[in-house]
């Protein structure tokens, strides 16, 4: 059984994961409209991954006799003009999610909820991978520059590490 504090913070994470999915969906649409098919495919894959994360939180809360709350999601807002700005925004958002996961870890340890602590470790590892993937993309962008993105766009999916549970 979850304490009310833990249930509340996990429900807040449902909203953050759903927002993340919608944010990446909006970014994918931007990339597609700009002619970056590879980048949009990468972002569409991220959209689905974030949705899967949201579903994991919903299932966990309900399995632990809590009540998962399905919120309305805020409309994603981002303004970018370049692919680099886009991936800078992705990294900033992933850092925000990492901080949120760390807040969950801190609370469950305070509450001595060791089963949730064990469960949330998957997300701790996932966030390490998410940030590393985006940093690798930003490194590649630095190498190719903004002037010649054709090969980068074509090959970006090779830079994507499958989410845990997706298979390699």
C-alpha angles and dihedrals in degrees: 000000000000123000114239090250092054093044090051096050092047090050089051088054090054087060093047093050092048090048089049090054092051092044092054090045090055090047091049090053091050091050092047091050089050091054097254100133095167093049091047090051089051091051093045088054089050089050091058092044092054090048088053089052090052091051091051090056092047092050094045095051092049093045089054092054093258127125116249112213119213105210134195109258123233115243108261114247123195134141120202135157100185139041090244091055088050094055092042086058091048091052092047090052093047089052088053090052091047090054089050092051089048089053089055091050091050093050097046090051090051089049091046089234096153097170091058089043089055092045095049092054088083088063092046089057091042092055092051088055094044094054092043091052093052092045089053090052091050089050090053091048089053089054097048099036126210095283099070112035099144097098092038091053091046094050104035095105089064087064093057116102111208115246117256107279093025093093126240 
